[in-house]
């Protein structure tokens, strides 16, 4: 007992020696107890820059180019490129018009009743021109939503790791396509009756009934990349809902219809019945874009050397129309970004536009010196 008491005394002594210490710092003596705090200085926010001040171009002519000239170069680039972009978009619309009309007619005129209880399916072969399918689906969706008849739900292979997640993504995409994310959340919370899980097709059926949806297209963009087992389960489930959900399936196929069909079990193929569509090749579209940009009246054309580079690049590997257009746009932007003389392409050139520096830049241009070298030499 004595040894235990001695140990306890030593332990308590150690505790007293290791107790915490607090430092007291009194308030500033210069401030009274009831003195008001000093007001914070008001910070004036800088006004947002206008569109005219937001110019990504930098001054040229060794930094001596005026801000007015820099902005005029940028505005001229935007103006000229917008004209060419409208021409390019017109060609893309023309190329897609025929197949869009065919697919749209198929979607609007087919139903499980006309196809003997099978799910209507559009098989669209795109080859390597996947971007054309994206344009087709976007325009088809705009057509259906603007008419209030339905919409297009685009499904990627990454959206379908399993059946429940696939159904959840389909339902969410269908509702947000017309209602937005807030509308989707409101649809889930405001719905009467028991709360349903996100993958319950009763949600989609209720949405179709509320909005009087007549045509709902479920598009598989990269069909070959989907798990055949998940597709089979999905087909069997959707076929039992055809009387409540007006579904049409659309498959984007990069290989061939035969290879795609061969990957699926016969039991799932028997649930589908549809039509085959083919999108036009991209090479012809690229040629038409170049011809339209170069031959129609305008202020700016692509030169011989740049044209050679563009078509050499196009021949070396496959190039979508969108990629070709981005290359042409980059060429336009580079010319106006790095060439101070390009400001002369503007419609209205101010009188005080540093004519002396521009004339000097023109005289130093290689093409001018090659032609008039004897005059300036």
C-alpha positions as a Python dict, from the first residue, in 0.01 Angstrom:
ca = {
    (1, 'X'): (0, 0, 0),
    (2, 'X'): (283, 240, 89),
    (3, 'X'): (449, 190, -247),
    (4, 'X'): (117, 247, -427),
    (5, 'X'): (53, 568, -234),
    (6, 'X'): (403, 688, -314),
    (7, 'X'): (352, 618, -682),
    (8, 'X'): (21, 802, -676),
    (9, 'X'): (186, 1103, -517),
    (10, 'X'): (456, 1111, -782),
    (11, 'X'): (191, 1074, -1057),
    (12, 'X'): (-16, 1365, -920),
    (13, 'X'): (299, 1575, -895),
    (14, 'X'): (377, 1504, -1263),
    (15, 'X'): (24, 1607, -1362),
    (16, 'X'): (54, 1936, -1174),
    (17, 'X'): (385, 2006, -1346),
    (18, 'X'): (241, 1940, -1694),
    (19, 'X'): (-84, 2139, -1669),
    (20, 'X'): (-175, 2369, -1958),
    (21, 'X'): (-88, 2737, -1953),
    (22, 'X'): (-313, 3010, -2100),
    (23, 'X'): (-188, 3348, -2218),
    (24, 'X'): (-415, 3645, -2150),
    (25, 'X'): (-392, 3936, -2388),
    (26, 'X'): (-604, 4236, -2289),
    (27, 'X'): (-789, 4441, -2546),
    (28, 'X'): (-629, 4747, -2698),
    (29, 'X'): (-626, 5017, -2432),
    (30, 'X'): (-683, 5285, -2694),
    (31, 'X'): (-1035, 5158, -2768),
    (32, 'X'): (-1317, 5209, -2525),
    (33, 'X'): (-1544, 4923, -2436),
    (34, 'X'): (-1844, 5062, -2624),
    (35, 'X'): (-1653, 5209, -2916),
    (36, 'X'): (-1798, 5128, -3258),
    (37, 'X'): (-1592, 4928, -3502),
    (38, 'X'): (-1450, 5115, -3795),
    (39, 'X'): (-1648, 5086, -4115),
    (40, 'X'): (-1518, 4864, -4389),
    (41, 'X'): (-1408, 5046, -4693),
    (42, 'X'): (-1653, 5014, -4979),
    (43, 'X'): (-1506, 4826, -5271),
    (44, 'X'): (-1630, 4942, -5607),
    (45, 'X'): (-1651, 4658, -5854),
    (46, 'X'): (-1502, 4719, -6190),
    (47, 'X'): (-1764, 4738, -6464),
    (48, 'X'): (-1782, 4438, -6691),
    (49, 'X'): (-1609, 4480, -7019),
    (50, 'X'): (-1828, 4531, -7321),
    (51, 'X'): (-1815, 4310, -7627),
    (52, 'X'): (-1602, 4569, -7807),
    (53, 'X'): (-1340, 4561, -7530),
    (54, 'X'): (-1324, 4180, -7521),
    (55, 'X'): (-1078, 4122, -7803),
    (56, 'X'): (-844, 3820, -7803),
    (57, 'X'): (-618, 3972, -8070),
    (58, 'X'): (-297, 4153, -7969),
    (59, 'X'): (-135, 4467, -8119),
    (60, 'X'): (102, 4403, -8410),
    (61, 'X'): (354, 4631, -8586),
    (62, 'X'): (597, 4581, -8297),
    (63, 'X'): (323, 4673, -8051),
    (64, 'X'): (251, 5008, -8219),
    (65, 'X'): (-84, 4904, -8366),
    (66, 'X'): (-372, 5104, -8221),
    (67, 'X'): (-647, 4941, -8019),
    (68, 'X'): (-903, 5051, -8277),
    (69, 'X'): (-714, 4868, -8549),
    (70, 'X'): (-683, 4552, -8336),
    (71, 'X'): (-1057, 4546, -8266),
    (72, 'X'): (-1134, 4611, -8631),
    (73, 'X'): (-921, 4313, -8734),
    (74, 'X'): (-1107, 4089, -8492),
    (75, 'X'): (-1449, 4217, -8598),
    (76, 'X'): (-1360, 4168, -8964),
    (77, 'X'): (-1253, 3809, -8893),
    (78, 'X'): (-1581, 3736, -8712),
    (79, 'X'): (-1785, 3893, -8990),
    (80, 'X'): (-1615, 3707, -9276),
    (81, 'X'): (-1608, 3374, -9095),
    (82, 'X'): (-1976, 3398, -8999),
    (83, 'X'): (-2057, 3423, -9370),
    (84, 'X'): (-1852, 3113, -9451),
    (85, 'X'): (-1992, 2927, -9150),
    (86, 'X'): (-2346, 2989, -9276),
    (87, 'X'): (-2248, 2844, -9615),
    (88, 'X'): (-2096, 2536, -9451),
    (89, 'X'): (-2399, 2480, -9231),
    (90, 'X'): (-2620, 2505, -9537),
    (91, 'X'): (-2424, 2225, -9706),
    (92, 'X'): (-2444, 2004, -9396),
    (93, 'X'): (-2819, 2062, -9382),
    (94, 'X'): (-2851, 1969, -9750),
    (95, 'X'): (-2648, 1652, -9704),
    (96, 'X'): (-2855, 1540, -9405),
    (97, 'X'): (-3192, 1652, -9545),
    (98, 'X'): (-3274, 1336, -9741),
    (99, 'X'): (-3188, 1081, -9473),
    (100, 'X'): (-3347, 1304, -9206),
    (101, 'X'): (-3671, 1306, -9400),
    (102, 'X'): (-3661, 927, -9441),
    (103, 'X'): (-3586, 859, -9074),
    (104, 'X'): (-3843, 1114, -8958),
    (105, 'X'): (-4110, 956, -9176),
    (106, 'X'): (-4020, 612, -9042),
    (107, 'X'): (-4047, 730, -8681),
    (108, 'X'): (-4383, 900, -8735),
    (109, 'X'): (-4552, 630, -8941),
    (110, 'X'): (-4444, 309, -8770),
    (111, 'X'): (-4579, 157, -8451),
    (112, 'X'): (-4584, -184, -8281),
    (113, 'X'): (-4930, -236, -8432),
    (114, 'X'): (-4803, -196, -8788),
    (115, 'X'): (-4502, -416, -8711),
    (116, 'X'): (-4690, -705, -8554),
    (117, 'X'): (-4603, -622, -8194),
    (118, 'X'): (-4230, -586, -8263),
    (119, 'X'): (-4026, -284, -8158),
    (120, 'X'): (-3975, -46, -8455),
    (121, 'X'): (-3601, -14, -8522),
    (122, 'X'): (-3405, 211, -8759),
    (123, 'X'): (-3063, 74, -8853),
    (124, 'X'): (-2840, 363, -8965),
    (125, 'X'): (-2497, 278, -9104),
    (126, 'X'): (-2252, 565, -9062),
    (127, 'X'): (-1916, 404, -9135),
    (128, 'X'): (-1640, 616, -8986),
    (129, 'X'): (-1839, 938, -9020),
    (130, 'X'): (-1984, 927, -8670),
    (131, 'X'): (-2037, 1304, -8658),
    (132, 'X'): (-2306, 1277, -8925),
    (133, 'X'): (-2515, 1062, -8689),
    (134, 'X'): (-2479, 1327, -8418),
    (135, 'X'): (-2614, 1593, -8656),
    (136, 'X'): (-2898, 1364, -8763),
    (137, 'X'): (-3007, 1290, -8406),
    (138, 'X'): (-2986, 1656, -8308),
    (139, 'X'): (-3203, 1771, -8598),
    (140, 'X'): (-3451, 1487, -8544),
    (141, 'X'): (-3479, 1581, -8177),
    (142, 'X'): (-3533, 1949, -8266),
    (143, 'X'): (-3803, 1847, -8511),
    (144, 'X'): (-3991, 1631, -8260),
    (145, 'X'): (-3960, 1868, -7963),
    (146, 'X'): (-4059, 2179, -8160),
    (147, 'X'): (-4373, 1999, -8278),
    (148, 'X'): (-4446, 1879, -7924),
    (149, 'X'): (-4456, 1518, -8040),
    (150, 'X'): (-4168, 1372, -7840),
    (151, 'X'): (-3791, 1368, -7855),
    (152, 'X'): (-3471, 1167, -7896),
    (153, 'X'): (-3285, 998, -7610),
    (154, 'X'): (-2922, 933, -7703),
    (155, 'X'): (-2752, 649, -7519),
    (156, 'X'): (-2377, 586, -7518),
    (157, 'X'): (-2219, 252, -7434),
    (158, 'X'): (-2078, 406, -7116),
    (159, 'X'): (-2432, 487, -7003),
    (160, 'X'): (-2525, 118, -6993),
    (161, 'X'): (-2300, -73, -6749),
    (162, 'X'): (-2602, -269, -6621),
    (163, 'X'): (-2977, -281, -6677),
    (164, 'X'): (-3081, -63, -6381),
    (165, 'X'): (-2837, 215, -6464),
    (166, 'X'): (-2940, 197, -6830),
    (167, 'X'): (-3307, 242, -6743),
    (168, 'X'): (-3227, 524, -6502),
    (169, 'X'): (-3027, 710, -6769),
    (170, 'X'): (-3301, 661, -7029),
    (171, 'X'): (-3572, 796, -6799),
    (172, 'X'): (-3365, 1094, -6685),
    (173, 'X'): (-3258, 1185, -7040),
    (174, 'X'): (-3614, 1161, -7174),
    (175, 'X'): (-3755, 1395, -6909),
    (176, 'X'): (-3468, 1647, -6902),
    (177, 'X'): (-3479, 1669, -7281),
    (178, 'X'): (-3798, 1875, -7257),
    (179, 'X'): (-3823, 1971, -6889),
    (180, 'X'): (-3460, 2037, -6792),
    (181, 'X'): (-3287, 1919, -6474),
    (182, 'X'): (-3513, 2123, -6247),
    (183, 'X'): (-3817, 1985, -6423),
    (184, 'X'): (-3687, 1632, -6375),
    (185, 'X'): (-3648, 1684, -6000),
    (186, 'X'): (-3992, 1845, -5980),
    (187, 'X'): (-4140, 1554, -6174),
    (188, 'X'): (-4001, 1308, -5918),
    (189, 'X'): (-4112, 1505, -5612),
    (190, 'X'): (-4451, 1634, -5732),
    (191, 'X'): (-4571, 1299, -5859),
    (192, 'X'): (-4872, 1161, -5674),
    (193, 'X'): (-4870, 813, -5532),
    (194, 'X'): (-4585, 607, -5392),
    (195, 'X'): (-4232, 724, -5457),
    (196, 'X'): (-4075, 520, -5737),
    (197, 'X'): (-3713, 434, -5791),
    (198, 'X'): (-3523, 612, -6065),
    (199, 'X'): (-3512, 307, -6292),
    (200, 'X'): (-3884, 225, -6274),
    (201, 'X'): (-4041, 254, -6620),
    (202, 'X'): (-4364, 367, -6455),
    (203, 'X'): (-4192, 709, -6434),
    (204, 'X'): (-4139, 716, -6809),
    (205, 'X'): (-4491, 592, -6872),
    (206, 'X'): (-4631, 866, -6649),
    (207, 'X'): (-4422, 1128, -6830),
    (208, 'X'): (-4545, 1006, -7170),
    (209, 'X'): (-4905, 1020, -7049),
    (210, 'X'): (-4873, 1369, -6898),
    (211, 'X'): (-4701, 1526, -7198),
    (212, 'X'): (-4897, 1330, -7459),
    (213, 'X'): (-4575, 1201, -7616),
    (214, 'X'): (-4639, 1035, -7951),
    (215, 'X'): (-4288, 941, -8062),
    (216, 'X'): (-3996, 865, -7831),
    (217, 'X'): (-3676, 765, -8009),
    (218, 'X'): (-3412, 572, -7815),
    (219, 'X'): (-3085, 606, -8010),
    (220, 'X'): (-2780, 386, -7950),
    (221, 'X'): (-2499, 597, -8090),
    (222, 'X'): (-2218, 336, -8083),
    (223, 'X'): (-2427, 21, -8102),
    (224, 'X'): (-2138, -223, -8146),
    (225, 'X'): (-1985, -114, -7813),
    (226, 'X'): (-2291, -212, -7605),
    (227, 'X'): (-2296, -534, -7406),
    (228, 'X'): (-2520, -777, -7602),
    (229, 'X'): (-2653, -923, -7277),
    (230, 'X'): (-2769, -584, -7151),
    (231, 'X'): (-2927, -505, -7488),
    (232, 'X'): (-3114, -836, -7482),
    (233, 'X'): (-3254, -772, -7133),
    (234, 'X'): (-3345, -417, -7233),
    (235, 'X'): (-3529, -529, -7549),
    (236, 'X'): (-3736, -784, -7357),
    (237, 'X'): (-3829, -526, -7095),
    (238, 'X'): (-3915, -250, -7343),
    (239, 'X'): (-4127, -483, -7555),
    (240, 'X'): (-4364, -528, -7260),
    (241, 'X'): (-4412, -150, -7237),
    (242, 'X'): (-4493, -76, -7601),
    (243, 'X'): (-4863, -29, -7522),
    (244, 'X'): (-4777, 259, -7284),
    (245, 'X'): (-4452, 403, -7423),
    (246, 'X'): (-4439, 478, -7801),
    (247, 'X'): (-4080, 370, -7853),
    (248, 'X'): (-3870, 356, -8168),
    (249, 'X'): (-3514, 228, -8149),
    (250, 'X'): (-3236, 376, -8363),
    (251, 'X'): (-2899, 205, -8396),
    (252, 'X'): (-2587, 380, -8522),
    (253, 'X'): (-2377, 110, -8691),
    (254, 'X'): (-2016, 164, -8794),
    (255, 'X'): (-1957, -181, -8947),
    (256, 'X'): (-2249, -355, -9114),
    (257, 'X'): (-2601, -460, -9025),
    (258, 'X'): (-2507, -827, -9061),
    (259, 'X'): (-2221, -803, -8811),
    (260, 'X'): (-2432, -611, -8565),
    (261, 'X'): (-2718, -860, -8592),
    (262, 'X'): (-2475, -1150, -8552),
    (263, 'X'): (-2370, -1023, -8208),
    (264, 'X'): (-2725, -1044, -8072),
    (265, 'X'): (-2914, -1361, -7973),
    (266, 'X'): (-3192, -1467, -8210),
    (267, 'X'): (-3445, -1426, -7931),
    (268, 'X'): (-3369, -1054, -7903),
    (269, 'X'): (-3347, -999, -8280),
    (270, 'X'): (-3696, -1146, -8316),
    (271, 'X'): (-3828, -861, -8100),
    (272, 'X'): (-3712, -600, -8353),
    (273, 'X'): (-3842, -508, -8695),
    (274, 'X'): (-3730, -207, -8890),
    (275, 'X'): (-3564, -43, -9185),
    (276, 'X'): (-3211, 18, -9306),
    (277, 'X'): (-3075, 369, -9371),
    (278, 'X'): (-2737, 484, -9497),
    (279, 'X'): (-2569, 817, -9438),
    (280, 'X'): (-2369, 969, -9721),
    (281, 'X'): (-1990, 962, -9715),
    (282, 'X'): (-1795, 1249, -9566),
    (283, 'X'): (-1546, 1288, -9852),
    (284, 'X'): (-1809, 1417, -10092),
    (285, 'X'): (-1929, 1657, -9821),
    (286, 'X'): (-1577, 1796, -9770),
    (287, 'X'): (-1542, 1858, -10145),
    (288, 'X'): (-1871, 2044, -10153),
    (289, 'X'): (-1773, 2258, -9855),
    (290, 'X'): (-1445, 2358, -10017),
    (291, 'X'): (-1615, 2435, -10347),
    (292, 'X'): (-1880, 2651, -10180),
    (293, 'X'): (-1624, 2843, -9973),
    (294, 'X'): (-1391, 2907, -10266),
    (295, 'X'): (-1615, 2967, -10565),
    (296, 'X'): (-1886, 3194, -10430),
    (297, 'X'): (-1836, 3569, -10417),
    (298, 'X'): (-1651, 3703, -10116),
    (299, 'X'): (-1353, 3901, -9992),
    (300, 'X'): (-1134, 3619, -9873),
    (301, 'X'): (-1021, 3289, -10026),
    (302, 'X'): (-783, 3011, -9931),
    (303, 'X'): (-451, 3023, -10114),
    (304, 'X'): (-292, 2752, -10326),
    (305, 'X'): (-40, 2638, -10065),
    (306, 'X'): (-298, 2615, -9787),
    (307, 'X'): (-538, 2429, -10015),
    (308, 'X'): (-267, 2174, -10090),
    (309, 'X'): (-204, 2120, -9719),
    (310, 'X'): (-575, 2078, -9646),
    (311, 'X'): (-634, 1813, -9911),
    (312, 'X'): (-309, 1633, -9838),
    (313, 'X'): (-419, 1609, -9477),
    (314, 'X'): (-763, 1491, -9587),
    (315, 'X'): (-612, 1218, -9807),
    (316, 'X'): (-371, 1091, -9541),
    (317, 'X'): (-643, 1003, -9293),
    (318, 'X'): (-1019, 1022, -9255),
    (319, 'X'): (-1148, 1370, -9181),
    (320, 'X'): (-1504, 1454, -9085),
    (321, 'X'): (-1671, 1765, -9230),
    (322, 'X'): (-1659, 1923, -8884),
    (323, 'X'): (-1284, 1863, -8856),
    (324, 'X'): (-1228, 2008, -9203),
    (325, 'X'): (-1431, 2318, -9108),
    (326, 'X'): (-1231, 2365, -8789),
    (327, 'X'): (-911, 2358, -8993),
    (328, 'X'): (-1044, 2621, -9233),
    (329, 'X'): (-1159, 2835, -8942),
    (330, 'X'): (-814, 2812, -8784),
    (331, 'X'): (-661, 2928, -9112),
    (332, 'X'): (-894, 3228, -9119),
    (333, 'X'): (-821, 3314, -8756),
    (334, 'X'): (-444, 3278, -8799),
    (335, 'X'): (-443, 3515, -9096),
    (336, 'X'): (-629, 3791, -8912),
    (337, 'X'): (-444, 3729, -8586),
    (338, 'X'): (-93, 3764, -8729),
    (339, 'X'): (-136, 3992, -9031),
    (340, 'X'): (-185, 4367, -8966),
    (341, 'X'): (-272, 4427, -9333),
    (342, 'X'): (-585, 4209, -9294),
    (343, 'X'): (-759, 4511, -9141),
    (344, 'X'): (-797, 4645, -9495),
    (345, 'X'): (-1064, 4379, -9557),
    (346, 'X'): (-1302, 4567, -9327),
    (347, 'X'): (-1611, 4727, -9479),
    (348, 'X'): (-1556, 5068, -9318),
    (349, 'X'): (-1195, 5174, -9268),
    (350, 'X'): (-1151, 5480, -9041),
    (351, 'X'): (-955, 5773, -9180),
    (352, 'X'): (-712, 5777, -8884),
    (353, 'X'): (-596, 5416, -8913),
    (354, 'X'): (-215, 5459, -8913),
    (355, 'X'): (-191, 5462, -9291),
    (356, 'X'): (184, 5522, -9281),
    (357, 'X'): (249, 5206, -9078),
    (358, 'X'): (12, 5003, -9294),
    (359, 'X'): (180, 5123, -9612),
    (360, 'X'): (515, 5027, -9467),
    (361, 'X'): (381, 4680, -9383),
    (362, 'X'): (248, 4643, -9738),
    (363, 'X'): (583, 4742, -9889),
    (364, 'X'): (758, 4482, -9670),
    (365, 'X'): (518, 4202, -9769),
    (366, 'X'): (705, 3932, -9969),
    (367, 'X'): (444, 3930, -10247),
    (368, 'X'): (472, 4307, -10289),
    (369, 'X'): (852, 4304, -10291),
    (370, 'X'): (860, 4022, -10547),
    (371, 'X'): (630, 4219, -10778),
    (372, 'X'): (752, 4574, -10721),
    (373, 'X'): (1102, 4514, -10590),
    (374, 'X'): (1254, 4745, -10851),
    (375, 'X'): (1040, 5033, -10721),
    (376, 'X'): (1128, 4999, -10352),
    (377, 'X'): (1470, 4848, -10384),
}
